Amino acid sequence: MKTILLHLQDDYTWKFQAKVVSASRDNLVLDRTAFYPTGGHQACDLGRIVRGAEVIGRVIDVTKTGPVVNHKIDLISGSLAEGDDVECEIDWERRYCHMRLHTAQHIFSKCFLAKFEIDTWRSDLSVETGLIVLDVPVTTSQVVVAESETNEVIQRGLEVHRVMRGDRAFVCIGEFSQDECAGTHVRDTSEIGVFKVYRIDEKKVYYQVGGRAIDVAFRMANCSLEADKLLGLDGFQQIPGKLSHIMGEFAAQQRTINELQERTTQLQVEKALATSQQAEGIEVLSLDLSHLHSKTAKRVISSLHEEGRVILCIADNNSELVKISPAHLTSVVILP
């Protein structure tokens, strides 16, 4: 049995009738469905199953196994059995959000590939956000250029349509692009509205569209104004340069701290070795680490161990044992 996929005929179908093929307490298989199943890194549709005026259950997950679409349901009332006729309603706000995010992703990916020869490895689409993962880490300037070109394409109002070649679906955005894709899309790029990237994490680009993109842009602008004020600058344009300077100073300070920690470790190791005594063939070192940070103390013990000593640390004040290696014991470090 093969489930007929109505969204491949019309992405705007949000209400439809179907016949139950099989039903259990929490799973439903229909002869036809417009619910998009999770796949292609796009989240599934949600919605409800009704019969007349009665809400039978909520569709809380949709998956596809081979040619069959499974609807996980939260049964509210009544029951369902093979042969029942039901009416299904998709959460249209969620579906339409996915459609806009998905078409926008196709445009952005195409712009990035054409401009910088960097392809998209994968994308993840959900109601919360859109995520595009590129093949390699990208720069802010590259993303800004691709974002601008994406918005230019969106504003052209290009027709978006699907072409079926056997069981394979291809989405065409005017003459701009054609990609194999069975996901849901808008009919016209102008429906996407504004496209806005709000976070870049190496290869990952997070974005929003439409009203949510405008909200993101306002929040980013407000954060820029607040940062401008806190940093005492004469305009938000100076923020990147100032932050770069601060990060440079921080990195230099961190290097100094690391050098001091290494020197402290070396001095403590030398101090411990100077106390070396033999007791029945075992080397005993007396070492006071109480004034050191726990990480520095562990580095000291590790350094002694790396010099060929197998260490058993003993603390006579019930403090934490830093390292225990009793096998083939050659040295004992006594912590006060």
N, C-alpha and C positions, 0 to 999 in steps of 0.2 A: 504494500500500500504506500502511495506517495501523497504527501500533503500538498495541496495546491497553494502556492505562495501568492497571495493577492497583492502584496506590496510591490512585486515585480511588474504588475500590471498598472498599478496606480499607488504612488506613495502617499497620496492624500486620502486614501480609504481608512477611515477610523471607526466605522460602524458597519458591521456585516452579519449575515446569517450563515450558519453552518450546521452540519449534522455531526453528532457525536459518533466517533468510530470506536473508541474505548474510553472507559472512565474508571477511576479508583477514587479513594478518599482524597488524594492530593495531586492526582495527575489526570490530564485530559488530552485526548488526541481527537482532532477534528478532521473532517474531510477537506476543509479549506480554511485558511487563516490569513489575516492581515497583520497579525502580531509578528514583529521582527524578532527572530531568535538571536541570542548572543552569538556574535561571530564577526570575523573581520575586524576585531578590536573595537566593535561598536556594541554598546550595552543594549539589552533587549527592551522591547516595549512592555509596558504594564497596562492593566485595565481591569475589566470586569466581565462576567458572564451573566446574562439576564434571560429570563423566560417570562414574557409578558411584562407585568409590573414588578415581578419578583427578582431580586438580586440573588443569584445562586451562589456566586463566589467571586473572589478577587483573584486576578491573575498576578502572581507575585514573582514569576520567573518563566522564561521561555528559552528552550534549548532545542537543538536539532541533532537527531541521531540518524545518520544516513539520510534517507528521503523523508523521514517522519519528524514533525514538529511536536514537541511535548510542552504542554502548558501546565506548569505547577500552580495549583489553585489552593486558596484558603476558602474552604467551603463555609458558607454562611448559613444557608437554609436549604431545605429540600435535598434532592439527590439527582444524580445524572446517570444515565444508562445508555448503552449502545442503541443508536437509532433516534435518540432525542434530537429535536430541533431547538437550537439555541440562538440567541442574538448576542453578539460580542461588541464591546465598546472599548476602544483604545484610549489611554490617557494621551489626549491630543497635544497638550502643552509639552509633555515629555518627548513625544514623537517629533514634533515640529522643531524642538530645540536640537535634537539629534540630526535632523535633516539639514539645518542651517550650519551646524558645526562641521558636518561631514563634507558638504559641498565646499565650504571655506577651506577645509584641510586640503582638498584636491587642488584648489587654486594656489594656495601658499606653497605646497610641495612642488607644483609645476614651476612657479616663479623662482623658487630657490634653485631648482635643477637647471633652469634656463640661464640664470644669472651667474651662479657660482659653481655649477656642475657638481652639486652636492645632492644626493638622492635621499629620499625618506626611507628609513628602515622600517618603521611601523608608526601607527597612531592609535591613540586610545580616546574614545568619545563617551562621555557620560553627561548627565544633566549638570553636574557640578562644573565641568571644565572640558576643554579640548587640549590634548597633548600630542605633539608631533615630535618624534624621535628621529633625528637625522643620522646619517652614516658616520659623521665625524663632529667633534666639537666646533661650534660656530661662534662668531664674534657678535657683539651688540650691533656694530655698524652693518654687518651683513643682514641681520634680522630686521633692522630698521628699513633697509632698502627693500627687502622682500615684503615686508608689511605694507609699505607704501604702494608697491606694485599690485599686491593682492587687493587693496582697497580700490585701486584704479579699475581692475578687472571686474570687481563686484559692481561698481557703479555703471558699468556699460550695460547692465541688464541683459546679459547673455542667456539664451534659452538653454535649459538643461533637460536632456532626455535620455532615456535608456534604450539600448539596442540589444536584442537577444540573438545570440548565435548558438543555436542548439540549446544546451543547458547553461551556457556561459552568458553573463550579463556584463554589458559595457556601458559606462556613463559618459556621455558626451556633453561638454560645456562649450556651446557654440562651436567655433573652429579652434578654440583655445586649447582644449585637451580632450583626450579620449583614453579612459583607463578601465581595465576590467574591475568591476566592483558590483556586488549584490546588495550593498547597503542602501539606506534611504537618503533621498536628496530632494531639494527644492526644484521648482520648475523654472525659476528665473533667478539669476545671481543677485538681483536687487533685493530679493527677500531676505538675504543674509544681513543686510544693514552694515554696520561698522565692524571691522575686524581689528582686534587689538591684542597684541602680545603683552603680557604682564609679568612674565618671569622667564629667564633663560638660565638653564643649568647644564652647562657644557653642551651635550648633544640634544638636550630636551628643551622644547619650546612650548610654553603654556599660553593658551589664548582664550578669548571669549568673543562673542559676536552680538550684534544688535544692542538692545538696551543694557544687557549685562556688560558689554564692552564699554559702553558709555559710562556706566557706574564705575568700572575698573579704572577708566581714564581719569575720572574726577578724583577717585581716591589716590591715584598715583600723583596727580597734580597737587592735592592737599598735602601729601607726604613730602613732596618736593619743597613746598612753601615752608613747612615746619622744619625740615632739615636745613633750609636756607637760613632760617631764623636762628636755629640752635648753633649752627656753624659760624654765624656772624658774617655771612657773605653778602655780596651786592647783587645777587641774582642766582636763580636756580641753575643757570648754565655753568656756574662755577663749582657745583656740587661734585661732579665726577673727578675733577682735578684735585679738589680738597680731600676727598675720600681716598684717592690714590696716594696723596701725600701722607695721610694718616696711616694707611695700611703699610706704607713703606717704613714709617717710623716704628710701627708696631713690630714689623718683621725684624728690624734692626735690634730692637729691644729684646725680642725673643731669642735672637742669635746670641746676644750678650748673656742672657740668662742661661742658655744651654752651655755656653763656654764656662760660666761660673760653676754650674752644676758639675760639669766634667772635672774641673779643677778641684772642687770640693771632694768629689769621689776619689780622685787620685791622692789627695792629701790624707784622707781617712784610711785608704788602703796602706799607704806608707806608714802611717801611725800604727796601724794594726800589726803590720809585719815587724815593726820595731819592738813589739812586746812578745815576740815569739819565744816560747819555752817548750821544752820537751818533757812529757810526763808519760813514762812507760811506753815510749815509742810513738806517742801521739803528739802532734804539734798543737799547742794551746795558744790562742790569741785572745787578748782582752781588749774589748772595743766598746766605747760608749757612743751609742747612736741616738741617745734620748733627745739631743738638741737638734736632730736632723728631721727633715720632712720624710715621711714614710717612703716615698718614691726614691729619694736620695739614699736612704738606708738600704733599700733593696738593691740599688745599683752598686753600693759598696760590697755587699755580700756576693752579688753576681760577679763582680770584678775579681774577688778573691777566688771564687770558684773557677773562673776562666783561666787562672794561672796554674791550674792543674790540681788544685786542692779539692777534695771531696768534703763538703762542709756539713757539719751538724751544728745548728745554732741553738744555744740554750739561753733562756731568759729567766733570771731568778726573781723577777718582780711580776711574774704572770703576764708580761706583755706578749704581743703577738709574735710567734716564731716566724722569722723572715724566710728561712729556707731549711729544709730537712733533707739530707742525703746520707743516711747512715751506712750505705753499702761501701765496702772497702774504705772505711774511715781513715783519714790521714790527718785531719785538722778539726779542731773544735773552736768555735767562736763563742765567748761568753759575753752576753750583753748584760750590763748592770741593771 
